[in-house]
């Protein structure tokens, strides 16, 4: 009988300890902004003709003129790269509903600059030289380490705040961190980047305007807290 009560006591102590020590696992996220220091302008030329060779020749001629104009404006040749080349068939409605077949030739260029402020001028020079399509601008930052650290600190603080809310709701207290795992960090366009292309008349005076180039660096962590 004594052994039975002893075992019962031990079991009760183990159960009490298990119930007293509770883990709370949460995921925290954080973000930080960093200023972009590199821009890549994606633009090109699209031409259509019933003769595929004429369409191709017209595009090649226009792209060569754009390259010459950009290099003359100080853009290094190594920073002007071909994006893609495409030729496809297009059908348009002609007289009496007849389908007219045309060939569309397209070449895009990706122009890189380490001076974000020059992106607007690149667009203006290229369009003045014959570009007729603009596929956007991508931004990047060469050094995001400080922003990553800031985002990670914010992620840990976010995880701690969530754990404290859960512990309070359950009538528990946070003791400390038992495990922590980094979920990774990555950067993306913050949505604060924008540009506008003025009309042909206004462009001579004001040109294309590139505004605040900001990137968001995001981080996430998974943290297990001990609670009692």
C-alpha positions as CSV (number, residue, x, y, z in Angstrom):
1,X,0.0,0.0,0.0
2,X,2.8,2.3,0.9
3,X,4.4,1.7,-2.5
4,X,1.1,2.5,-4.2
5,X,0.9,5.9,-2.5
6,X,4.5,6.6,-3.2
7,X,4.0,6.0,-6.9
8,X,0.8,8.1,-6.8
9,X,2.8,10.9,-5.2
10,X,5.6,10.7,-7.8
11,X,3.0,10.6,-10.6
12,X,1.3,13.7,-9.2
13,X,4.6,15.6,-9.0
14,X,5.5,14.7,-12.6
15,X,2.0,15.7,-13.8
16,X,2.1,19.0,-11.8
17,X,5.5,19.9,-13.3
18,X,4.3,19.1,-16.8
19,X,1.3,21.3,-16.4
20,X,3.3,24.1,-14.8
21,X,5.9,24.1,-17.6
22,X,4.2,25.2,-20.9
23,X,5.8,26.1,-24.2
24,X,4.4,28.9,-26.3
25,X,5.6,29.0,-29.9
26,X,5.0,32.0,-32.1
27,X,6.2,33.5,-35.4
28,X,7.2,37.1,-35.5
29,X,7.9,39.4,-38.5
30,X,9.6,42.7,-39.0
31,X,10.5,45.1,-41.7
32,X,12.9,47.9,-42.4
33,X,13.3,50.3,-45.3
34,X,16.6,50.8,-47.2
35,X,17.3,53.3,-50.0
36,X,18.0,51.7,-53.4
37,X,21.3,52.6,-55.0
38,X,20.9,50.8,-58.3
39,X,18.2,51.0,-60.9
40,X,17.6,48.9,-64.0
41,X,15.4,50.5,-66.7
42,X,13.6,48.0,-69.0
43,X,12.5,49.5,-72.3
44,X,12.4,48.7,-75.9
45,X,11.0,48.9,-79.4
46,X,8.1,47.1,-81.0
47,X,7.4,47.4,-84.8
48,X,4.8,45.7,-87.0
49,X,4.9,45.1,-90.8
50,X,3.4,42.7,-93.3
51,X,7.0,41.7,-94.2
52,X,8.7,40.0,-91.3
53,X,12.2,41.0,-92.5
54,X,11.1,44.7,-92.7
55,X,9.7,44.5,-89.1
56,X,12.9,43.0,-87.9
57,X,15.1,45.5,-89.7
58,X,13.1,48.4,-88.4
59,X,13.5,47.2,-84.8
60,X,17.2,46.5,-85.2
61,X,17.8,50.0,-86.6
62,X,15.8,51.6,-83.8
63,X,17.6,49.7,-81.1
64,X,21.0,50.5,-82.6
65,X,20.0,54.2,-82.5
66,X,19.0,53.9,-78.8
67,X,22.3,52.3,-77.9
68,X,24.2,55.0,-79.7
69,X,22.2,57.7,-78.0
70,X,22.6,56.2,-74.5
71,X,26.4,55.7,-74.9
72,X,26.7,59.3,-76.2
73,X,25.0,60.4,-73.1
74,X,27.5,58.7,-70.9
75,X,26.0,55.3,-70.2
76,X,28.7,52.6,-70.5
77,X,28.1,50.0,-73.2
78,X,28.5,47.2,-70.6
79,X,25.4,48.6,-68.7
80,X,23.2,48.3,-71.8
81,X,22.1,44.7,-72.2
82,X,19.6,42.9,-74.3
83,X,16.5,41.8,-72.4
84,X,14.7,39.7,-74.9
85,X,14.0,39.4,-78.7
86,X,10.6,38.3,-80.0
87,X,8.9,38.0,-83.4
88,X,5.3,36.9,-83.6
89,X,2.3,37.1,-85.9
90,X,-0.6,39.5,-85.2
91,X,-4.0,39.5,-86.9
92,X,-5.9,42.7,-87.3
93,X,-9.4,43.3,-88.7
94,X,-9.3,44.9,-92.1
95,X,-11.9,45.9,-94.7
96,X,-15.2,44.0,-94.6
97,X,-14.0,42.0,-91.6
98,X,-11.0,40.4,-93.4
99,X,-8.1,39.5,-91.2
100,X,-4.8,41.2,-92.0
101,X,-1.7,39.3,-91.0
102,X,1.3,41.3,-89.7
103,X,4.6,40.4,-88.1
104,X,5.5,42.1,-84.8
105,X,9.2,42.3,-83.9
106,X,10.2,43.4,-80.5
107,X,13.5,43.9,-78.7
108,X,13.9,45.1,-75.1
109,X,17.0,46.6,-73.4
110,X,17.9,46.5,-69.7
111,X,19.9,49.6,-68.8
112,X,21.6,49.5,-65.4
113,X,22.7,52.6,-63.5
114,X,24.3,53.0,-60.1
115,X,22.9,56.5,-59.9
116,X,19.1,56.2,-59.4
117,X,18.6,59.8,-60.2
118,X,19.8,59.1,-63.8
119,X,17.0,56.6,-64.5
120,X,14.6,59.3,-65.7
121,X,17.1,60.7,-68.1
122,X,17.8,57.2,-69.5
123,X,14.1,56.9,-70.3
124,X,14.0,60.3,-71.9
125,X,17.1,59.7,-74.1
126,X,15.9,56.3,-75.1
127,X,12.4,57.5,-76.1
128,X,13.9,60.5,-78.0
129,X,16.0,58.0,-79.9
130,X,13.1,55.7,-80.9
131,X,12.0,53.6,-77.9
132,X,8.3,53.0,-77.8
133,X,7.7,50.6,-74.9
134,X,8.6,50.9,-71.2
135,X,8.4,47.8,-69.1
136,X,9.2,49.4,-65.7
137,X,12.1,50.0,-63.4
138,X,13.6,47.6,-60.9
139,X,15.5,48.8,-57.9
140,X,18.1,47.1,-55.7
141,X,20.5,48.0,-52.9
142,X,24.1,46.9,-52.7
143,X,24.2,46.8,-48.9
144,X,21.1,45.6,-46.9
145,X,22.9,44.2,-43.8
146,X,22.0,47.0,-41.5
147,X,18.3,46.8,-42.7
148,X,18.3,43.0,-42.2
149,X,19.5,43.4,-38.6
150,X,16.8,46.0,-37.9
151,X,14.2,43.8,-39.4
152,X,15.3,40.8,-37.4
153,X,15.2,42.8,-34.2
154,X,11.7,43.9,-35.0
155,X,10.7,40.3,-35.8
156,X,11.9,39.1,-32.4
157,X,10.1,42.0,-30.6
158,X,6.9,41.1,-32.5
159,X,7.3,37.4,-31.5
160,X,7.7,38.4,-27.8
161,X,4.7,40.7,-27.9
162,X,2.5,37.9,-29.3
163,X,3.8,35.4,-26.7
164,X,3.1,37.8,-23.9
165,X,-0.5,38.3,-25.1
166,X,-1.1,34.5,-25.3
167,X,0.5,33.9,-21.9
168,X,-1.6,36.6,-20.3
169,X,-4.8,35.2,-21.9
170,X,-3.9,31.8,-20.5
171,X,-3.0,33.0,-17.0
172,X,0.7,32.3,-17.5
173,X,4.0,34.1,-17.3
174,X,6.8,34.1,-19.8
175,X,10.0,32.7,-18.3
176,X,12.3,33.2,-21.3
177,X,13.3,32.0,-24.8
178,X,13.9,28.2,-25.2
179,X,14.4,28.1,-29.0
180,X,14.6,30.6,-31.8
181,X,14.9,30.0,-35.5
182,X,15.4,32.5,-38.3
183,X,12.8,32.2,-41.0
184,X,14.8,34.1,-43.6
185,X,15.1,37.7,-44.8
186,X,14.3,39.1,-48.2
187,X,13.8,42.5,-49.9
188,X,11.2,43.7,-52.3
189,X,9.8,46.9,-53.7
190,X,8.2,48.9,-50.9
191,X,5.5,50.4,-53.2
192,X,6.9,53.8,-52.6
193,X,8.7,53.8,-55.9
194,X,7.0,55.5,-58.8
195,X,7.7,57.5,-61.9
196,X,5.7,59.5,-64.4
197,X,6.3,60.1,-68.1
198,X,5.2,63.6,-69.1
199,X,3.6,64.4,-72.5
200,X,6.0,64.9,-75.4
201,X,5.7,68.7,-75.1
202,X,6.2,68.7,-71.3
203,X,9.0,66.2,-71.4
204,X,11.3,68.7,-73.1
205,X,11.0,70.9,-70.0
206,X,10.6,68.4,-67.1
207,X,11.3,64.9,-68.4
208,X,10.6,61.7,-66.6
209,X,10.5,62.0,-62.9
210,X,11.8,59.2,-60.7
211,X,10.7,59.4,-57.0
212,X,11.7,57.8,-53.7
213,X,13.4,54.6,-54.4
214,X,12.8,52.5,-51.3
215,X,13.1,48.8,-50.7
216,X,11.5,46.9,-47.9
217,X,13.7,44.3,-46.1
218,X,11.5,41.7,-44.4
219,X,12.5,39.1,-41.8
220,X,10.7,36.4,-39.8
221,X,11.6,34.3,-36.8
222,X,9.9,31.4,-35.0
223,X,10.4,31.6,-31.2
224,X,9.5,29.1,-28.5
225,X,9.0,30.7,-25.1
226,X,8.9,28.8,-21.8
227,X,5.9,29.8,-19.6
228,X,4.6,28.9,-16.1
